[in-house]
Every structure is written in C-alpha cells, then in structure tokens.
Amino acid sequence: MPRTVTAGLDGSRESPAAAEWAAREAKLRGLPLKLVNVREPLPVPMARATLLGTEPQQHGSERSETGVPQAEGWGRIGSESAEGLRLRHPGVEITAEQVSGRPGEALAHLAEDAALLVLGSRGLGGVGGFLVGSVGLAVVAHADRPVVLVRAGEQAADEHLMDPTGIPSAAAPYRPVVLGLNTEDPDPSLVEFAFDAADRRATSLRVVHGWNPPPYYANGLSSDLGLQTELSQQEATVLTEVLRPWRQKFPAVEVIEESRYGTAAIHLVDASREASLVVVGRRVRRSPLGARIGPITHAVLHHATAPVAVVPHG
C-alpha cells in the first residue's frame, strides 16, 4: 500500500495553507494527497436528543464547539477543497474523507499510514511564529510519523528566495532546509528526512547544533577565551564527523554546518527566518506520564517563522 501525504482539514482559516503545502509536498514526493476531516462524536445529551427526534435544525456547514464542520457541511467543503487543489496542482492524486473520533487521537492514528501528516497552525501576526493548539500538540506528541505544522497565510513564494528583481516568486530557488541536530545522539531517520527534503528541493541543508559546556567548565568559560575556542573546535569536529556519511549519501546537497555556543532553540528560531523548512526531532518516550515534546522542539514549534517538521525517533 503506497503511503500518502495526509493533511488535516477542518474548515478553519489555517487549513488552506496546510492543504496547499501538503499538495506541493505530495508533488515533490510523487505521492497521493489525502485530505482528512475528523468529526467529533456528539455529546451524550445531544446524541439522546437525536435518537428522540428532538435535535435542533441544522443549516449548511454547522460546526461543533471545536469549529470542525459536521457531516452536512464537510461533504461540500471536502469536495470543493479537493477540486481546487487538483486545478492548482495538476498531476497530484487527491482524495478527501471524513472520520469520526477525537481529533488528536484520530489524526495521530491516520499518520501511521502516511509519509507525513500536515496540520495548520495560527500565525502570531507581527510577533512571528505559531500558536499551536492542544490538538496540534497532541498529534505531534503521539504520532509515529513526521508531522509538519504550517502557519496560516503561508504562501508558496515564502519558501523561495527573491527573484532577480527582488520580488517573491515560487519560480525562484528554494530557501535552505534547516536541521536542528544533537550530535550526542544523532538519529538516522531525522538526519535522512532533512537531507531528503533538501535534495528534493534542490537546495542547501543548514545544520544547526547548539552546545553548552559541561557544568564543571561553565564557571570559568566566560573568562577563558582559549578554553571556549577549544570547546568550539571540538564540537565543530564532532558535527563534521556525524555528517560525513550523509554528505556521501546525498552528494548533490550542499551542507552548511553551524556549531554554535548557546541554546539550540534560539539559533533554530533565528535560522527559520531564512528557511523553507525547519526539521527537528522528538524522542519517543513511553512513560506513565504519557508522551512529551522536548523543550527545544516545543520552543521551535511556537516561534519558528517557517513550516516545521517534527520527526519522531527512538
């Protein structure tokens, strides 16, 4: 069974940007696109009223309290969305379906059969970054496949460099892909996802590694420039060695290595301003407290100004 690029569609203003990004990604990967809407079950009192035939009359695309269009409206929204995407992205096979369940759980389950899952996220206006809701965070925390968050209003041209006249254009080359990498435990699936994304876009890969000195160095580091230089060189050498086999596997990808002192999240958010895509990892942890999103990934999700791909790994 071939995998798909799957996009969550809920009729909100965030959905169109996510669906458009997903269609572009499906074309890059040569995969079909599946649009999915999750219909939440009716609350018990409403379900009982429905059985008794006393439910209020519904009109058009009535929504639940979460803003998700219910069955009557979804058929039209899904059909129109799919048809519009087919016109704008010829050659991409596009289907639409509705499933029932709690959005966070249902979308995480749907991701199992997808190459990646794409969700919309509200932009924060002039501040930049995302406003990631509880459903998006739940999906990112539980999905076993990569999840991409796309801001409302994201345009194809935003992922590309300016054309020679200084005008944003989707016909210009892609901006770099940015990868946040922990060299102490570099998971192959995370690194390969980023290299593959850069390769498909025919662009460079900017690998950002943030480091801090061991606690026993910390007190004297600020006053010992020689020690800081030595540690910086050590970290840069480790990063180069980690990336060496991936450079050989993806020879067409230009790699820009950045091993920088300080918090990785700050460097990644800064790099996102010139990126077409930011790739970060999420370690899969099974514990009584449930799944978690690490602090660096959490910060990048909320503050990056480019689409963010979260790749789960062991």
SULUR-V719231 format. One record per residue. N is the residue number from 1. BURIAL is b if it has 16 or more other C-alpha atoms within 10 Angstrom, else e. Layout:
BEGIN
n: [N/N]
burial: [BURIAL/BURIAL]
END
This chain:
BEGIN
n: [1/2/3/4/5/6/7/8/9/10/11/12/13/14/15/16/17/18/19/20/21/22/23/24/25/26/27/28/29/30/31/32/33/34/35/36/37/38/39/40/41/42/43/44/45/46/47/48/49/50/51/52/53/54/55/56/57/58/59/60/61/62/63/64/65/66/67/68/69/70/71/72/73/74/75/76/77/78/79/80/81/82/83/84/85/86/87/88/89/90/91/92/93/94/95/96/97/98/99/100/101/102/103/104/105/106/107/108/109/110/111/112/113/114/115/116/117/118/119/120/121/122/123/124/125/126/127/128/129/130/131/132/133/134/135/136/137/138/139/140/141/142/143/144/145/146/147/148/149/150/151/152/153/154/155/156/157/158/159/160/161/162/163/164/165/166/167/168/169/170/171/172/173/174/175/176/177/178/179/180/181/182/183/184/185/186/187/188/189/190/191/192/193/194/195/196/197/198/199/200/201/202/203/204/205/206/207/208/209/210/211/212/213/214/215/216/217/218/219/220/221/222/223/224/225/226/227/228/229/230/231/232/233/234/235/236/237/238/239/240/241/242/243/244/245/246/247/248/249/250/251/252/253/254/255/256/257/258/259/260/261/262/263/264/265/266/267/268/269/270/271/272/273/274/275/276/277/278/279/280/281/282/283/284/285/286/287/288/289/290/291/292/293/294/295/296/297/298/299/300/301/302/303/304/305/306/307/308/309/310/311/312/313/314]
burial: [e/e/e/b/b/b/b/b/b/b/b/e/e/b/b/b/b/b/b/b/b/b/b/b/b/b/b/e/e/e/b/b/b/b/b/b/b/b/b/b/e/e/e/e/e/e/e/e/e/e/e/e/e/e/e/e/e/e/e/e/b/e/b/e/e/e/e/b/b/b/b/e/b/b/b/e/b/b/e/e/b/b/e/e/b/b/e/e/b/e/e/b/b/b/b/b/e/b/e/e/e/e/b/b/e/b/b/b/b/b/b/e/b/b/b/b/b/b/b/b/b/b/b/e/e/e/e/e/b/b/b/b/e/e/b/b/b/b/b/b/b/b/b/b/b/b/b/b/b/b/b/b/b/b/b/b/b/b/b/b/b/b/e/e/e/e/e/b/b/b/e/e/b/b/b/b/b/b/b/b/b/b/b/e/e/e/b/e/e/b/b/e/b/b/b/b/b/b/b/e/b/b/b/b/b/b/b/b/b/b/b/e/e/e/e/e/e/e/e/e/b/e/e/e/e/e/e/b/e/e/b/b/e/e/b/b/e/e/b/e/e/b/b/e/e/b/e/e/e/e/e/e/b/b/b/e/b/b/b/b/b/e/e/b/b/e/b/b/b/e/b/b/b/b/b/b/b/b/b/b/b/b/e/b/b/e/e/e/e/e/b/b/b/e/e/b/b/b/b/b/b/b/b/b/b/b/b/b/b/b/b/b/b/e]
END
